Amino acid sequence: MAFSPPSTLSPSPGHRLETFWDRARAPLFYAILIAWALIATAPLYFTLVFSLKPVQNAYDPPLFWPSPFTLENYRTVIQSFELFPRWILNSVIVSVTVTVLRVLFCAMGGYAFARLDFPLKNLLFTAMLVSMMIPPQVTLIPNFLVIGPGIIRDWEIAGVKIPTGFGLLDNLGGVILPGIVGAFGVFMMTQFYKSIPRELEEAAMIDGLGRLGIFFRIILPISRTQLLTLALLTFQGEWNAFLWPLVVLRTPEHFTLPLGLQWFKGEYYTLYSIVLAGSLFNTLPILVLFFLFQRYFVHGIATTGLKDI
């Protein structure tokens, strides 16, 4: 008995659509990423281009390339505005100090919440999480009173005036003090320390180390990635901070770079090439830090929150 070969069935429309989507998915995904990258980097690119063009040729074609090329705008920023180096130094002082102190204190607070048992621990941790939901504008006045004149004025005990504020208005210390610890940093480090096996600390205790020795000699060295991530986030936030320094600082010599740039913009508001050159002094340090440490940044964010509270 002869058998006829089976007839070839044409693929269904649904199967053809699925095959087309499988082939087009990757190119479409990369096309969207490339388009978004171009949109995101365009402002920075044009800022760089216009800052490298002479003031009188700022709007002359070509607009996509600095022709004619000049560094005169950067020379004008540094030499013609004597306070500019001082503003950069103030920003460095504030950013580095807050970064170092916040990383240390957040690590210590996170370790305490992750490993130590103390009264009202869960309540304090919950209150800390709630504080992350409060807009920073709400705390401007309380922070101002604490670092300035004090919450209670003219408070005297037995004829002795008791200060309730730090008296740090128009001082870099007033900018630094409220930022030396942050709820997000404590939460981030708490989640990481919960993922560390307790056996590591128990072995160290058997060897005679106390809590401080365990923290500084074992816990901190193995949490370099998370500490570096927190440091990058803190440095970026403090370097770009504008509102809080605006509230605290009054004298131009004490301004940080974002405040100084606003004043600088008022002096050269029609000379956009010079203004953009000045703004790049505020942008480039953050870009350099991010590209140098981006793998630590991505890894630290990706591992935050893997452990249940």
FIKOLFI-410937 format. One record per residue (C-alpha): x, y, z. Coordinates in steps of 0.1 Angstrom, whole numbers, always signed. Last residue first. Example, Ala and Ser with C-alpha at 12.3 -4.5 7.8 and 13.67 -1.06 7.14 Angstrom:
NODE       u       v       w
NODE    +137     -11     +71
NODE    +123     -45     +78
This chain:
NODE       u       v       w
NODE    +132    +439    +569
NODE    +135    +413    +542
NODE    +169    +410    +526
NODE    +175    +419    +489
NODE    +168    +456    +497
NODE    +200    +470    +482
NODE    +219    +445    +460
NODE    +211    +462    +427
NODE    +219    +497    +441
NODE    +254    +485    +452
NODE    +261    +467    +419
NODE    +251    +497    +398
NODE    +272    +522    +418
NODE    +302    +498    +420
NODE    +301    +494    +383
NODE    +297    +532    +378
NODE    +329    +540    +397
NODE    +351    +558    +372
NODE    +322    +569    +349
NODE    +303    +583    +379
NODE    +332    +601    +394
NODE    +341    +618    +361
NODE    +305    +628    +354
NODE    +301    +643    +389
NODE    +333    +663    +386
NODE    +323    +675    +351
NODE    +289    +691    +361
NODE    +297    +720    +384
NODE    +327    +732    +364
NODE    +305    +727    +333
NODE    +282    +755    +346
NODE    +309    +781    +343
NODE    +315    +773    +306
NODE    +277    +775    +301
NODE    +276    +810    +316
NODE    +306    +821    +295
NODE    +290    +808    +263
NODE    +256    +823    +273
NODE    +268    +859    +275
NODE    +234    +875    +282
NODE    +232    +865    +319
NODE    +268    +873    +326
NODE    +265    +889    +361
NODE    +233    +872    +370
NODE    +247    +839    +358
NODE    +276    +844    +382
NODE    +251    +848    +410
NODE    +234    +815    +401
NODE    +268    +800    +396
NODE    +279    +810    +431
NODE    +249    +793    +446
NODE    +257    +761    +427
NODE    +294    +764    +436
NODE    +291    +769    +473
NODE    +288    +804    +487
NODE    +309    +815    +517
NODE    +327    +844    +500
NODE    +293    +855    +486
NODE    +280    +861    +522
NODE    +245    +849    +531
NODE    +246    +812    +535
NODE    +220    +791    +553
NODE    +189    +793    +532
NODE    +207    +792    +498
NODE    +229    +764    +511
NODE    +197    +744    +518
NODE    +181    +751    +484
NODE    +211    +745    +461
NODE    +227    +711    +465
NODE    +246    +699    +434
NODE    +278    +689    +452
NODE    +258    +676    +482
NODE    +236    +653    +462
NODE    +265    +640    +440
NODE    +287    +634    +471
NODE    +260    +616    +489
NODE    +251    +593    +460
NODE    +288    +585    +453
NODE    +295    +579    +490
NODE    +265    +556    +493
NODE    +278    +536    +464
NODE    +313    +535    +478
NODE    +299    +522    +511
NODE    +279    +496    +494
NODE    +309    +484    +474
NODE    +333    +485    +503
NODE    +311    +464    +526
NODE    +336    +436    +533
NODE    +362    +461    +547
NODE    +336    +478    +570
NODE    +323    +445    +586
NODE    +357    +430    +595
NODE    +381    +454    +611
NODE    +359    +484    +619
NODE    +327    +465    +628
NODE    +342    +435    +644
NODE    +366    +456    +665
NODE    +338    +479    +676
NODE    +316    +449    +686
NODE    +344    +432    +705
NODE    +371    +409    +691
NODE    +384    +380    +712
NODE    +390    +353    +686
NODE    +356    +337    +696
NODE    +340    +371    +688
NODE    +355    +370    +653
NODE    +341    +335    +647
NODE    +307    +348    +659
NODE    +310    +377    +635
NODE    +315    +355    +605
NODE    +288    +331    +617
NODE    +263    +359    +616
NODE    +262    +356    +578
NODE    +260    +390    +561
NODE    +226    +396    +544
NODE    +213    +417    +573
NODE    +243    +440    +569
NODE    +231    +449    +534
NODE    +196    +458    +544
NODE    +209    +479    +573
NODE    +233    +497    +550
NODE    +206    +508    +526
NODE    +183    +518    +555
NODE    +209    +539    +572
NODE    +218    +556    +539
NODE    +182    +563    +531
NODE    +176    +578    +565
NODE    +206    +602    +562
NODE    +234    +612    +584
NODE    +260    +641    +583
NODE    +236    +662    +563
NODE    +221    +685    +590
NODE    +256    +696    +601
NODE    +273    +704    +567
NODE    +254    +734    +556
NODE    +256    +750    +590
NODE    +293    +742    +592
NODE    +298    +761    +560
NODE    +289    +793    +579
NODE    +264    +820    +571
NODE    +242    +808    +600
NODE    +261    +784    +623
NODE    +248    +796    +657
NODE    +244    +760    +670
NODE    +210    +765    +684
NODE    +195    +760    +719
NODE    +219    +783    +737
NODE    +213    +785    +775
NODE    +215    +820    +790
NODE    +226    +818    +826
NODE    +205    +838    +851
NODE    +196    +807    +871
NODE    +185    +790    +839
NODE    +178    +812    +809
NODE    +162    +805    +775
NODE    +163    +836    +754
NODE    +152    +818    +723
NODE    +137    +783    +721
NODE    +141    +765    +688
NODE    +177    +778    +683
NODE    +191    +809    +666
NODE    +208    +790    +638
NODE    +217    +754    +632
NODE    +186    +742    +650
NODE    +162    +770    +638
NODE    +173    +764    +602
NODE    +168    +727    +605
NODE    +133    +732    +619
NODE    +125    +757    +591
NODE    +138    +736    +562
NODE    +122    +703    +574
NODE     +91    +706    +553
NODE    +111    +715    +522
NODE    +128    +681    +524
NODE     +96    +663    +516
NODE     +87    +637    +542
NODE     +86    +601    +529
NODE    +121    +593    +541
NODE    +110    +603    +576
NODE     +86    +573    +575
NODE    +115    +549    +571
NODE    +132    +565    +601
NODE    +100    +562    +622
NODE     +98    +525    +612
NODE    +134    +519    +623
NODE    +128    +538    +656
NODE     +97    +517    +663
NODE    +115    +484    +655
NODE    +143    +492    +678
NODE    +122    +505    +707
NODE    +146    +492    +733
NODE    +179    +477    +720
NODE    +189    +445    +701
NODE    +220    +449    +679
NODE    +227    +432    +645
NODE    +209    +449    +617
NODE    +197    +481    +634
NODE    +231    +487    +649
NODE    +249    +478    +617
NODE    +228    +503    +598
NODE    +235    +530    +623
NODE    +273    +524    +621
NODE    +272    +524    +583
NODE    +251    +555    +582
NODE    +275    +572    +606
NODE    +306    +564    +586
NODE    +291    +571    +551
NODE    +275    +602    +564
NODE    +307    +616    +579
NODE    +328    +610    +549
NODE    +303    +623    +524
NODE    +294    +653    +545
NODE    +330    +663    +548
NODE    +338    +657    +511
NODE    +308    +676    +498
NODE    +311    +706    +521
NODE    +348    +711    +517
NODE    +347    +705    +479
NODE    +318    +729    +475
NODE    +337    +756    +495
NODE    +368    +750    +474
NODE    +348    +754    +442
NODE    +332    +786    +455
NODE    +366    +800    +464
NODE    +380    +792    +429
NODE    +350    +813    +415
NODE    +354    +842    +438
NODE    +379    +860    +416
NODE    +357    +862    +386
NODE    +377    +875    +357
NODE    +405    +848    +359
NODE    +386    +815    +363
NODE    +354    +823    +343
NODE    +372    +843    +317
NODE    +398    +816    +311
NODE    +369    +791    +307
NODE    +353    +813    +281
NODE    +387    +819    +263
NODE    +391    +782    +256
NODE    +383    +786    +219
NODE    +372    +767    +188
NODE    +358    +784    +158
NODE    +339    +762    +153
NODE    +327    +742    +183
NODE    +306    +715    +165
NODE    +269    +708    +163
NODE    +258    +744    +158
NODE    +278    +749    +127
NODE    +268    +776    +122
NODE    +268    +809    +141
NODE    +249    +811    +174
NODE    +278    +814    +198
NODE    +300    +834    +174
NODE    +303    +866    +194
NODE    +308    +847    +226
NODE    +335    +825    +212
NODE    +327    +788    +210
NODE    +339    +762    +234
NODE    +311    +768    +259
NODE    +286    +764    +231
NODE    +298    +729    +223
NODE    +301    +717    +259
NODE    +265    +728    +267
NODE    +254    +713    +234
NODE    +268    +679    +245
NODE    +253    +681    +280
NODE    +219    +690    +266
NODE    +221    +662    +240
NODE    +231    +634    +264
NODE    +196    +624    +275
NODE    +180    +626    +240
NODE    +209    +607    +224
NODE    +207    +580    +252
NODE    +169    +577    +247
NODE    +173    +572    +210
NODE    +201    +546    +215
NODE    +180    +527    +241
NODE    +149    +527    +219
NODE    +169    +514    +189
NODE    +185    +487    +211
NODE    +150    +474    +221
NODE    +137    +476    +185
NODE    +168    +456    +173
NODE    +163    +430    +200
NODE    +125    +426    +195
NODE    +125    +424    +157
NODE    +133    +388    +153
NODE    +112    +374    +181
NODE     +83    +398    +170
NODE     +84    +385    +135
NODE     +83    +349    +147
NODE     +53    +357    +170
NODE     +35    +374    +141
NODE     +41    +345    +118
NODE     +28    +321    +145
NODE      -4    +342    +150
NODE     -10    +343    +113
NODE      -8    +305    +111
NODE     +21    +288     +94
NODE     +13    +270     +61
NODE      +8    +232     +64
NODE     +29    +210     +42
NODE      +8    +180     +31
NODE     +19    +146     +44
NODE     +36    +124     +18
NODE     +13     +98      +1
NODE     +16     +63     +14
NODE     +15     +34     -10
NODE      +0      +0      +0
